[in-house]
Amino acid sequence: MTYRDIHRAVFLSRPNRFIAQVEVDGQAETVHVKNTGRCRELLVPGCTVYLEGSANPARKTRYDLVAVEKARPDLPPLLINLDAQAPNRVFGEWMAAGEGADLGLPRPTLLRPETTWGNSRFDFYWELSGAADKFPPRRGFIEVKGCTLEEDGLALFPDAPTERGVKHLRELAACRGAGYEAAVCFVIQMEGMGAFSPNDRTHPAFGAALREAAAAGVKVLAVECAVTADSLVMTAPVPVVL
């Protein structure tokens, strides 16, 4: 996926989870933050951020904050996409193109977003149909999680407790028990990660639920992205360490 009209800016402050104060083109500006998560380790005063200009003149804010450079000792800054809507978009493109074959995901004949099953609404439902004499039809659910937390080359999720995430994992395990294929895919919105792990320190219940889901047959996938100031593309799988 690509963005348009990108501007480099300096982050100043974040009065609440929806907006930030930045300096862009020498002017102070209030911008919309496309991620309501904490991002405390990323949005620090003085860091470089990237904004997408809006074409809507009726908006209260002229820009959306979509990416940030994370400073690292003795290493170049790490560019991280912060757009919370981006993981589903890039995953849909990736899945529809059949890029998940090496991870056991098909190029589906049907890929439907936002599908309800039981007490959960999953990000994607898919089907793969074909000649019945060659292979039986397949169907499954996938939940997508965007990952922006990094520590020493390790991608971690979540960055804050998520009871909703625990619920989704338990429902995926229930889907698997009902005969569907099921997967959770962590879209790592940065590149160069050595591995992915659940963030047990922040939310041990999520890590426990992820391990239980994996034991129940839910695929646990992690794929990093190539990130530029104006684009995000899923590229390569990252080892999952549970």
C-alpha positions in Angstrom: 0.0 0.0 0.0 1.1 3.5 -0.6 0.5 7.0 0.9 0.3 10.3 -0.9 1.5 13.7 -0.1 4.0 12.7 2.6 5.7 15.4 4.9 8.6 15.0 7.3 8.0 16.6 10.7 9.3 16.8 14.3 7.1 15.3 17.0 6.5 17.7 20.0 3.8 16.2 22.2 0.6 14.0 22.3 -2.2 15.7 24.2 -4.4 12.7 23.9 -4.5 9.4 22.0 -6.1 10.9 18.9 -3.9 13.9 18.2 -0.3 15.1 18.3 1.5 18.4 18.1 4.3 18.5 15.5 6.4 21.0 13.7 6.1 20.7 9.9 7.6 23.1 7.4 8.6 25.4 10.3 5.0 25.6 11.6 3.4 24.1 14.7 0.5 21.9 13.6 -2.1 19.6 15.3 -2.3 16.3 13.5 -4.4 13.1 13.7 -2.6 10.0 15.0 -3.6 6.9 13.1 -2.9 4.7 16.1 -4.7 5.0 19.4 -2.2 2.7 21.2 0.3 4.1 23.7 3.4 4.2 21.5 5.2 5.8 24.4 8.6 4.3 23.4 8.2 5.7 19.9 6.5 9.1 20.1 9.1 11.0 22.1 9.7 14.7 21.9 12.1 15.6 19.1 11.8 12.4 17.1 11.2 12.4 13.3 7.7 11.5 12.1 6.0 11.3 8.8 2.6 12.8 7.9 0.2 12.2 5.1 -1.6 15.3 3.9 -5.4 15.1 3.7 -7.3 16.2 0.6 -10.4 16.9 2.6 -10.7 20.7 3.3 -13.4 20.1 5.8 -11.2 18.2 8.2 -10.1 19.7 11.5 -6.6 18.4 11.0 -4.6 18.7 7.8 -2.4 15.7 8.3 -2.3 12.1 9.6 0.7 10.8 11.4 1.6 7.5 9.8 5.2 6.7 10.6 8.0 7.4 13.1 11.8 7.0 13.2 12.9 5.2 16.4 16.4 6.1 17.5 18.7 3.2 18.4 22.1 3.3 20.1 24.9 2.5 17.6 22.4 1.8 14.8 20.5 3.8 12.2 17.0 4.9 13.1 14.3 2.2 12.7 11.4 3.4 10.5 8.1 2.1 11.9 4.7 2.4 10.3 2.2 3.5 13.0 -1.0 3.4 10.9 -3.3 1.0 12.8 -5.5 0.5 9.6 -2.5 -0.5 7.5 -2.0 -4.1 8.7 -5.4 -5.3 7.4 -4.9 -3.5 4.1 -1.5 -5.0 3.4 -2.5 -8.4 4.7 -5.5 -8.4 2.3 -3.2 -7.6 -0.6 -0.7 -10.2 0.5 -3.2 -13.0 1.0 -5.1 -12.3 -2.2 -1.9 -12.5 -4.2 -1.2 -15.9 -2.7 2.0 -14.7 -0.9 1.2 -16.8 2.1 1.7 -20.2 0.4 5.0 -20.9 2.2 3.2 -20.4 5.5 0.3 -22.7 4.7 -2.1 -20.1 3.5 -3.8 -20.5 0.1 -4.5 -18.0 -2.6 -8.2 -18.0 -1.8 -11.2 -18.1 -4.2 -13.0 -16.0 -1.6 -11.5 -13.5 0.8 -14.1 -11.6 2.9 -13.1 -9.0 5.5 -14.9 -8.4 8.9 -16.8 -11.7 9.2 -18.7 -12.7 12.4 -18.4 -16.2 13.8 -19.6 -17.0 17.3 -19.0 -14.1 19.6 -16.2 -12.6 17.5 -15.8 -10.6 14.3 -12.6 -11.8 12.6 -10.6 -9.7 10.2 -10.8 -12.2 7.4 -12.8 -15.3 6.3 -11.5 -17.2 3.3 -12.5 -20.1 1.1 -10.6 -22.2 -1.4 -12.8 -24.2 -3.7 -11.7 -26.5 -6.5 -12.3 -29.7 -8.4 -13.8 -32.1 -5.7 -11.9 -35.1 -7.2 -8.5 -33.3 -6.7 -8.9 -31.7 -3.3 -11.7 -30.9 -0.9 -12.7 -27.3 -0.3 -11.0 -25.4 2.5 -12.2 -22.5 4.6 -10.9 -20.6 7.5 -10.6 -17.4 9.7 -7.7 -15.1 10.2 -7.2 -12.4 12.8 -4.6 -9.8 11.9 -2.6 -7.9 14.6 -0.3 -4.9 13.8 3.0 -5.0 15.7 5.0 -1.8 16.3 6.9 -2.8 19.5 10.6 -3.7 19.1 13.3 -4.5 21.7 16.8 -5.4 20.5 15.6 -6.8 17.2 12.7 -8.7 18.8 9.2 -7.9 17.7 6.7 -8.0 20.6 2.9 -7.9 20.9 1.0 -6.4 22.6 2.3 -3.1 23.8 -0.6 -2.8 26.2 -3.0 -5.3 27.8 -5.6 -6.5 25.3 -8.5 -8.5 26.6 -10.1 -8.3 23.1 -7.0 -10.0 21.7 -7.3 -12.8 24.3 -10.9 -13.2 23.3 -10.0 -13.4 19.6 -7.4 -16.1 20.2 -9.9 -18.3 22.2 -12.5 -17.9 19.5 -9.9 -18.9 16.8 -9.3 -22.0 18.8 -13.0 -22.7 18.9 -13.1 -22.2 15.1 -10.4 -24.8 14.7 -12.4 -27.2 16.9 -15.4 -26.7 14.7 -13.5 -27.8 11.6 -12.3 -24.5 10.2 -8.7 -23.6 9.5 -7.6 -20.7 11.8 -4.6 -18.4 12.0 -3.4 -15.2 13.7 -1.0 -13.2 11.7 1.2 -10.5 13.3 2.0 -7.9 10.7 5.3 -6.4 11.9 5.3 -2.8 10.7 9.0 -2.6 10.5 11.9 -4.7 9.1 15.0 -6.4 10.2 13.5 -8.3 13.1 15.2 -11.5 14.3 12.0 -13.1 15.8 8.6 -12.4 17.1 7.3 -13.3 20.6 4.3 -12.5 22.8 4.9 -9.7 25.2 4.5 -11.7 28.4 5.8 -8.9 30.6 3.1 -6.5 29.6 0.2 -9.0 29.2 0.9 -12.6 30.4 -2.7 -13.7 29.7 -2.2 -12.9 26.0 0.9 -15.0 25.8 -0.8 -17.9 27.6 -3.8 -17.6 25.2 -1.5 -17.5 22.2 0.3 -20.7 23.3 -3.1 -22.4 24.0 -4.3 -21.4 20.5 -1.2 -22.8 18.9 -1.6 -26.0 20.8 -5.2 -26.2 19.5 -4.0 -26.0 15.9 -4.2 -22.3 15.2 -1.4 -21.1 13.0 0.7 -18.4 14.6 2.4 -16.3 11.8 4.6 -13.3 11.9 5.5 -11.4 8.7 7.6 -8.2 8.6 7.2 -5.3 6.2 9.4 -3.2 4.0 8.7 0.3 5.3 9.2 3.7 3.6 7.8 7.0 4.5 5.1 6.6 1.8 4.6 2.8 1.6 4.2 -0.5 3.5 4.6 -3.9 1.9 4.6 -7.3 3.6 7.8 -9.1 2.7 9.2 -12.0 4.7 8.2 -14.4 7.5 9.8 -13.9 10.9 10.5 -16.8 13.3 7.8 -17.1 16.0 9.2 -17.9 19.5 6.4 -18.9 21.9 
